[in-house]
Amino acid sequence: MKHTLILGSTGLIVGGLSVFVGLPLMVETILWLIFYLLWVVYGVRVKRESPVRNMMFAGTLSGLLCATMKVLFMEQFKLNNPWAYTDAAAKELMIGFMGSGIGIGLIAGTIVGALVRWRLQQTQG
């Protein structure tokens, strides 16, 4: 559980940067990719028993936390990200943030978990 919370907290980092600094979509995507590569390294070093399940949960948690940051600080997000979603209603943005955050986090966590499991099998075999 500790490892899931550590990895999931990256959602707070990305969400906070996006809300309070303003990240263009491409920069946010690159930041997520960097974090996911670090997750793979972390997962291989920690050697959890079921890496796919753990990373799926961590990915979902990080996406949820990132989306929650954006939803809770919606006005600040709109202020610091004027290029994004300028004419969308707040309700549409909230639904979009939560859905995409959870969905993308789940998919990315699954991919990261599969990479960790593959790498651990390579080193054990």
LINMO-V400566 format. One record per pair of residues at least 24 apart in sequence whose ideal C-beta (glycine too) atoms are under 7 Angstrom apart, sorted by the first residue. I is the first residue (numbers start at 1). J is the second residue. D is the distance in Angstrom with one decimal. If there is no record, write none. Layout:
I/J/D
I/J/D
This chain:
3/46/5.9
3/48/6.4
3/54/6.6
4/54/6.0
4/57/5.4
4/58/4.7
4/61/6.5
7/39/5.6
7/42/6.9
7/58/3.9
7/62/6.6
8/58/5.0
8/61/3.4
8/62/4.7
8/65/6.2
10/35/4.7
10/62/5.1
11/61/6.7
11/62/3.4
11/63/6.1
11/64/6.8
11/65/3.4
11/66/3.9
12/65/5.0
12/69/6.3
14/66/5.1
15/65/6.2
15/66/3.8
15/69/2.9
15/70/5.8
16/69/5.8
18/70/6.3
18/77/6.8
19/69/5.5
19/70/6.0
19/73/4.5
19/76/5.3
19/77/4.8
19/80/6.7
20/76/6.4
20/80/6.6
21/80/6.4
22/80/3.4
22/81/4.9
24/83/6.6
25/84/6.8
36/108/5.7
36/112/5.3
39/112/4.9
40/112/5.7
40/115/5.2
40/116/5.8
43/112/6.9
43/116/3.6
44/116/5.7
44/119/5.0
44/120/6.3
47/120/6.3
51/113/4.8
51/116/4.0
51/117/4.8
51/120/6.8
52/110/6.5
52/113/3.5
52/114/5.8
52/117/5.6
53/113/7.0
54/113/6.6
55/109/4.5
55/112/4.6
55/113/3.2
55/116/6.3
56/106/6.1
56/109/4.3
56/110/5.1
56/113/5.8
57/109/7.0
58/109/5.7
59/105/4.1
59/106/5.7
59/108/4.9
59/109/2.0
59/112/6.6
60/102/5.8
60/105/4.8
60/106/4.8
60/109/6.2
62/105/5.4
63/101/3.7
63/102/5.1
63/104/5.7
63/105/2.4
64/101/6.0
64/102/5.6
64/105/6.8
66/101/5.3
67/97/4.2
67/98/4.8
67/101/3.1
67/102/6.9
70/97/4.8
71/97/5.7
71/98/6.8
